[in-house]
Amino acid sequence: MMENFTEERKILAKFDGKTIRVYQAYNDRIADEALERGTFGPSFKLERMTWIKPSFLWMMYRSGWGMKEGQGRVLAIDILREGFDEILSKAVLSVFNSELYSSYDNWKHLLSVSEVRCQWDPDRDIYGNPISKRAIQLGLR
């Protein structure tokens, strides 16, 4: 579903042949467990949608520069590229797009059953100002 990226819809991220880096903000308990274990621990709730972002500045902006309650720790998480590609292949846009979906009802159905939501938001500069590029964030259920 996500194969028709326009120029402004390119994913900019730190990556290599095996991994891509995404960012997410967590509270101290979740971050401490993840750092100790090298994976998420019992405080990380799989029942809750979490949003990952390849753009560090977009993540910092969304977390209030680490000042929002429960978002004081921003983790850089390297995931396998094939895993990221799999996530993208399952993504449904958060907003209806008639060029990608056959009908509004079809999109609503796909959105209701999808494990992955995709949003494109204005990326940010180092001062938090919106810039012309768009940044992807992926919501994982």
Sequence and secondary structure as in RCSB ss.txt:
>XXXX:A:sequence
MMENFTEERKILAKFDGKTIRVYQAYNDRIADEALERGTFGPSFKLERMTWIKPSFLWMMYRSGWGMKEGQGRVL
AIDILREGFDEILSKAVLSVFNSELYSSYDNWKHLLSVSEVRCQWDPDRDIYGNPISKRAIQLGLR
>XXXX:A:secstr
      GGG     B SSEEEEEEEE HHHHHHHHHHSS  TTS TTS EEEBS HHHHHHHTTTTTSTT  EEE
EEEEEHHHHHHHHHTEEESS  TTTSS HHHHHHHHHH SEEEEEEEEE TTS EEEEEEEEEEE 
